[in-house]
């Protein structure tokens, strides 16, 4: 953890060894994965016919978070590490804190709505120019990646790139089943490609140069428009308007209206748990089946990032199965005018049947 200096402020513990770098890049994998269950839960709760615009936004963010997860794995593989995805530590029970972050960044499984948007905006909050790099206990994701970049540059300067980038290039994932995004999934083999991967992750979340709403890519849903970064996409849903050319973080969105139909949101019980229902009950059985499917997805991702990149494409079928299972759960009444929902509990490989 970061130490405290005499003023009581956190003191950044720098990344000074290859092992430090590998540890932080594994944390990056855990960080990027941690965003997936909350985004998927909100996405699954939306009726796509009544809330097409919100579905567009959240599905695009989810796809780009998958790219970020793969880029983090590429970075770790590039420096001779071994990505770990299929492990209990990556799927802590909800509600939970963001991995290795300041405790103020909390993650819950919520249906789409104001509470979920508030969580997403805190999660994707941009760092301010000049905010310190924070490799542990970070206030923003951008500060965490600043710490990774600083450590990476320092190690290359001290040891030489060839001593840092010792991984097998065949383990790099260079393509994937990613539509709805202008994001790039590229191999990482040297300092230049590593810095490009870090920039891709941060700009898609926070916006280019941290004082712009745009992420540098083209918007895949709206031809001839630039894409808005994750934080500002959620601002569009919160404010009910799209950003248009000339808009800034200070002006807010001033473009066309974005509509959300609250009646088109499945009223899922927040943070559902297996223990809420007896063994053998319909809801618990469906939740357990979803968790087995999610475990199989983690297994495919682990294989994709550890020498079999083609498994990333295979994972698409599992993602479609998860969607159907989650939406079936959200159609099951769970008292108090609420429905059931997925719990995203980890299931050990030997218990997946």
For each residue, the residues with C-beta under 8 A, 3 or more apart:
1: 13 136 137
2: 10 11 12 13 134 135 136 137
3: 10 11 13
4: 8 9 10 11
5: 8 9 10 11
6:
7:
8: 4 5
9: 4 5
10: 2 3 4 5 134 137
11: 2 3 4 5
12: 2 132 133 134 135 147
13: 1 2 3 135 136
14: 20 135 147 150 151 154
15: 20 21 24 135 147 148 150 151 152 154 155
16: 20 151 154 155
17: 20 21 155
18: 21 22 79 80 155 159 163 164
19: 22 23
20: 14 15 16 17 23 24 151
21: 15 17 18 24 25 79 148 151 152 155 164
22: 18 19 25 26 76 79 80 81
23: 19 20 26 27
24: 15 20 21 27 28 135 144 147 148 151
25: 21 22 28 29 72 75 76 79 81 148
26: 22 23 29 30 76 81 83 84
27: 23 24 30 31 99 100 144
28: 24 25 31 32 72 75 76 144 145 148
29: 25 26 32 33 69 72 73 76 83 84 85 90
30: 26 27 33 34 89 90 99 100
31: 27 28 34 35 72 98 99 100 101 141 144
32: 28 29 35 36 65 68 69 72 201
33: 29 30 36 69 85 90 91
34: 30 31 37 90 96 98 99 107
35: 31 32 38 39 65 107 123
36: 32 33 39 40 62 65 66 69
37: 34 40 41 91 94 107 109 342 344
38: 35 41 42 94 107 108 109 110 116 119 120 123
39: 35 36 42 43 58 61 62 65 120
40: 36 37 43 44 62 322 326 342
41: 37 38 44 45 109 110 111 268 326 341 342 344
42: 38 39 45 46 58 110 111 112 116 120
43: 39 40 46 55 58 59 62 112
44: 40 41 266 323 326 327 330 341 342
45: 41 42 111 112 265 266 268 330 341
46: 42 43 50 51 54 55 58 112 264 265 266
47: 50 51 261 264 265 266
48: 51 52 55
49: 52 264
50: 46 47 261 263 264
51: 46 47 48 54 55 112 260 261 264 265
52: 48 49 55 56
53: 56 57 237 258 259 260
54: 46 51 57 58 112 237 258 260
55: 43 46 48 51 52 58 59
56: 52 53 59 60 180 221
57: 53 54 60 61 233 234 236 237
58: 39 42 43 46 54 55 61 62 112
59: 43 55 56 62 63 180
60: 56 57 63 64 180 181 220 221 227 233
61: 39 57 58 64 65 120 230 233 234
62: 36 39 40 43 58 59 65 66
63: 59 60 66 67 178 179 180 181 183
64: 60 61 67 68 181 183 204 230
65: 32 35 36 39 61 62 68 69
66: 36 62 63 69 70 176 178
67: 63 64 70 71 176 178 181 183 184 185 200 204
68: 32 64 65 71 72 200 201 204 205
69: 29 32 33 36 65 66 72 73 301
70: 66 67 73 74 173 176 185 304 305 312
71: 67 68 74 75 185 186 188 197 200 201
72: 25 28 29 31 32 68 69 75 76 83 201
73: 29 69 70 76 77 83 85 173 304 305
74: 70 71 77 78 172 173 185 186 187 188 197
75: 25 28 71 72 78 79 148 188 194 197 198
76: 22 25 26 28 29 72 73 79 81 82 83
77: 73 74 80 81 82 83 167 168 171 172 188 305
78: 74 75 165 167 172 188 189 193 194
79: 18 21 22 25 75 76 164 165 166 167
80: 18 22 77 166 167
81: 22 25 26 76 77 167
82: 76 77 306
83: 26 29 72 73 76 77 302 305 306
84: 26 29 87 89 90 302
85: 29 33 73 90 298 301 302 305
86: 90 295 298 299 301 302 349
87: 84 90 346
88: 91 346 348
89: 30 84 92
90: 29 30 33 34 84 85 86 87 298 346
91: 33 37 88 294 298 344 345 346
92: 89 96 99
93: 96 273 345
94: 37 38 107 108 109 271 343 344
95: 106 107 108 109 271
96: 34 92 93 106 107
97: 101 103 105 106 107
98: 31 34 101 102 105 106 107 123
99: 27 30 31 34 92
100: 27 30 31 136 137 138 144
101: 31 97 98 105 137 138 139 144
102: 98 105 137 138 139
103: 97 106
104: 122 139
105: 97 98 101 102 122 123 139
106: 95 96 97 98 103 119 122
107: 34 35 37 38 94 95 96 97 98 119 123
108: 38 94 95 115 119 270 271
109: 37 38 41 94 95 268 270 271 272 341 342 343 344
110: 38 41 42 113 115 116 119 268 270 271
111: 41 42 45 116 265 266 267 268 270 330 341
112: 42 43 45 46 51 54 58 116 117 260 265
113: 110 116 117 262 265
114: 117 118 238
115: 108 110 118 119 270
116: 38 42 110 111 112 113 119 120
117: 112 113 114 120 121 234 237 238
118: 114 115 121 122
119: 38 106 107 108 110 115 116 122 123
120: 38 39 42 61 116 117 123 124 230 234
121: 117 118 124 125 231 234 235 238
122: 104 105 106 118 119 125
123: 35 38 98 105 107 119 120 141
124: 120 121 141 205 206 229 230 231 234
125: 121 122 140 206 231
126: 140 142 205 206 207 210 229 231
127: 131 139 140 142 143 146 206 210
128: 131 210
129: 210 211
130:
131: 127 128 139 140 142 143 146
132: 12 143 146
133: 12 143 146 147 149 150
134: 2 10 12 137 138 139 143 144 146 147
135: 2 12 13 14 15 24 138 144 147 148 151
136: 1 2 13 100
137: 1 2 10 100 101 102 134
138: 100 101 102 134 135 141 143 144 147
139: 101 102 104 105 127 131 134 143
140: 125 126 127 131 143 144 206
141: 31 123 124 138 144 145 202 205 206
142: 126 127 131 145 146 202 205 206 210
143: 127 131 132 133 134 138 139 140 146 147
144: 24 27 28 31 100 101 134 135 138 140 141 147 148
145: 28 141 142 148 149 198 201 202
146: 127 131 132 133 134 142 143 149 150
147: 12 14 15 24 133 134 135 138 143 144 150 151
148: 15 21 24 25 28 75 135 144 145 151 152 198
149: 133 145 146 152 153 195 198
150: 14 15 133 146 147 153 154
151: 14 15 16 20 21 24 135 147 148 154 155
152: 15 21 148 149 155 156 164 191 194 195 198
153: 149 150 156 157 191
154: 14 15 16 150 151 157 158
155: 15 16 17 18 21 151 152 158 159 164
156: 152 153 159 160 161 164 191
157: 153 154
158: 154 155
159: 18 155 156 163 164
160: 156 163 164
161: 156 164 165 190 191
162: 165 166
163: 18 159 160 166
164: 18 21 79 152 155 156 159 160 161 191
165: 78 79 161 162 188 189 190 191 194
166: 79 80 162 163
167: 77 78 79 80 81 171
168: 77 171 307
169: 172 187 189
170: 307
171: 77 167 168 305 306 307 309
172: 74 77 78 169 187 188 189 309
173: 70 73 74 176 185 187 304 305 309 312
174: 185 186 187 309
175: 185 309 312 313
176: 66 67 70 173 185 312 313
177: 312 313 315 316
178: 63 66 67 181 183 185
179: 63 220
180: 56 59 60 63 220 221
181: 60 63 64 67 178 217 220 227
182: 217 218 219 220 227
183: 63 64 67 178 200 204 217
184: 67 200
185: 67 70 71 74 173 174 175 176 178
186: 71 74 174 193 196 197 200
187: 74 169 172 173 174 193
188: 71 74 75 77 78 165 172 193 194 197
189: 78 165 169 172 193
190: 161 165 193 194
191: 152 153 156 161 164 165 194 195
192: 195 196
193: 78 186 187 188 189 190 196 197
194: 75 78 152 165 188 190 191 197 198
195: 149 152 191 192 198 199
196: 186 192 193 199 200
197: 71 74 75 186 188 193 194 200 201
198: 75 145 148 149 152 194 195 201 202
199: 195 196 202 203
200: 67 68 71 183 184 186 196 197 203 204
201: 32 68 71 72 145 197 198 204 205
202: 141 142 145 198 199 205 206
203: 199 200 206 207 208 215 216 229
204: 64 67 68 183 200 201 215 217 227 229 230
205: 68 124 126 141 142 201 202 215 229 230 231
206: 124 125 126 127 140 141 142 202 203 210 229 230 231
207: 126 203 210 211 212 213 214 215 228 229 231 232 249
208: 203 212 214 215 216 229
209: 212
210: 126 127 128 129 142 206 207
211: 129 207 248 249
212: 207 208 209 248 249
213: 207 228 229 232 243 247 248 249
214: 207 208 226 227 228 229 243
215: 203 204 205 207 208 226 227 228 229 230
216: 203 208 226 227
217: 181 182 183 204 226 227
218: 182 224 225 226 227
219: 182 222 223 225 226 227 228
220: 60 179 180 181 182 227
221: 56 60 180
222: 219 225
223: 219
224: 218
225: 218 219 222
226: 214 215 216 217 218 219 245
227: 60 181 182 204 214 215 216 217 218 219 220
228: 207 213 214 215 219 232 233 236 242 243
229: 124 126 203 204 205 206 207 208 213 214 215 232 233
230: 61 64 120 124 204 205 206 215 233 234
231: 121 124 125 126 205 206 207 234 235
232: 207 213 228 229 235 236 243 249 253
233: 57 60 61 228 229 230 236 237
234: 57 61 117 120 121 124 230 231 237 238
235: 121 231 232 238 239 243 252 253
236: 57 228 232 233 239 240 241 242 243 253 258
237: 53 54 57 117 233 234 240 258 260
238: 114 117 121 234 235
239: 235 236 252 253 258
240: 236 237 257 258 259 260
241: 236 252 253 254 255 256 257 258
242: 228 236 253 255 256 257 258
243: 213 214 228 232 235 236 247 253 254 255
244: 247 253 254 255 256
245: 226
246: 251 254
247: 213 243 244 251 252 253 254 255
248: 211 212 213 251
249: 207 211 212 213 232 252
250:
251: 246 247 248 254
252: 235 239 241 247 249
253: 232 235 236 239 241 242 243 244 247
254: 241 243 244 246 247 251
255: 241 242 243 244 247
256: 241 242 244
257: 240 241 242
258: 53 54 236 237 239 240 241 242
259: 53 240
260: 51 53 54 112 237 240 264
261: 47 50 51 264 265
262: 113 265
263: 50
264: 46 47 49 50 51 260 261
265: 45 46 47 51 111 112 113 261 262
266: 44 45 46 47 111 327 330 331 339
267: 111 337 338 339
268: 41 45 109 110 111 272 330 338 339 340 341
269: 272 276 334 336 338 339 340 341
270: 108 109 110 111 115
271: 94 95 108 109 110
272: 109 268 269 276 287 334 340 341 342 343
273: 93 276 343
274: 277 284 287 288 343 345
275:
276: 269 272 273 283 334
277: 274 281 283 284 287
278: 281 284
279: 284
280: 284 285
281: 277 278 284 285
282: 285 286 332
283: 276 277 286 287 329 332 334 340
284: 274 277 278 279 280 281 287 288
285: 280 281 282 288 289
286: 282 283 289 290 325 328 329 332 340
287: 272 274 277 283 284 290 291 329 340 342 343 345
288: 274 284 285 291 292 347
289: 285 286 292 293 325
290: 286 287 293 294 322 325 326 329 342 343
291: 287 288 294 295 342 343 344 345 346 347
292: 288 289 295 296 347 351 352 353
293: 289 290 296 297 318 321 322 325
294: 91 290 291 297 298 322 342 344 347
295: 86 291 292 298 299 346 347 348 349 352
296: 292 293 299 300 318 352
297: 293 294 300 301 315 318 319 322
298: 85 86 90 91 294 295 301 302
299: 86 295 296 302 303 349 352
300: 296 297 303 304 311 312 314 315 318
301: 69 85 86 297 298 304 305 311 312 315
302: 83 84 85 86 298 299 305 306
303: 299 300 306 307 308 311
304: 70 73 173 300 301 308 309 310 311 312 315
305: 70 73 77 83 85 171 173 301 302 309
306: 82 83 171 302 303
307: 168 170 171 303
308: 303 304 311
309: 171 172 173 174 175 304 305 312
310: 304 313 314
311: 300 301 303 304 308 314 315
312: 70 173 175 176 177 300 301 304 309 315
313: 175 176 177 310 316
314: 300 310 311 317 318
315: 177 297 300 301 304 311 312 318 319
316: 177 313 319 320
317: 314 320 321
318: 293 296 297 300 314 315 321 322
319: 297 315 316 322 323
320: 316 317 323 324
321: 293 317 318 324 325
322: 40 290 293 294 297 318 319 325 326 342
323: 44 319 320 326 327
324: 320 321 327 328
325: 286 289 290 293 321 322 328 329 342
326: 40 41 44 290 322 323 329 330 341 342
327: 44 266 323 324 330 331
328: 286 324 325 331 332
329: 283 286 287 290 325 326 332 339 340 341 342
330: 44 45 111 266 268 326 327 339 340 341
331: 266 327 328 339
332: 282 283 286 328 329 339 340
333: 338 339 340
334: 269 272 276 283 338 339 340 341
335: 338
336: 269
337: 267
338: 267 268 269 333 334 335
339: 266 267 268 269 329 330 331 332 333 334
340: 268 269 272 283 286 287 329 330 332 333 334
341: 41 44 45 109 111 268 269 272 326 329 330 334
342: 37 40 41 44 109 272 287 290 291 294 322 325 326 329
343: 94 109 272 273 274 287 290 291
344: 37 41 91 94 109 291 294
345: 91 93 274 287 291
346: 87 88 90 91 291 295
347: 288 291 292 294 295 351 352
348: 88 295 351 352
349: 86 295 299 352
350:
351: 292 347 348
352: 292 295 296 299 347 348 349
353: 292
